[in-house]
Amino acid sequence: MSQPVTLTQEEMNRLSSFQDRFNVSTKRYGEIAFQMKLLQNEMKQVETEMDNIEEERLIMMEDLQKKYGAGSIDLVTGEFTPATIDVSEPLPNSSE
């Protein structure tokens, strides 16, 4: 059976340094993973809000179209311009 050998102080210092660096990296990795989880939750909340905004916008567009008809709105002045119908184009579902 062989006898135990004691490592040099330099070897012990290097091993300790590796372990310390690994522990720091592991801690950083965990912190980043936690931040990513928080960001993913926040992104889901923002996506839900965006979906709600789009739904409200579509409802308002339908309401405005029922009230004023087809057309366009200048968002700066609030002016509504009715759509013009091109009579040279056949209407959908019309027989030619």
Secondary structure, 3 states (H helix, E strand, C coil): CCCCCCCCHHHHHHHHHHHHHHHHHHHHHHHHHHHHHHHHHHHHHHHHHHHHHHHHHHHHHHHHHHHHCCEEECCCCCCEEECCCCCCCCCCCCCC
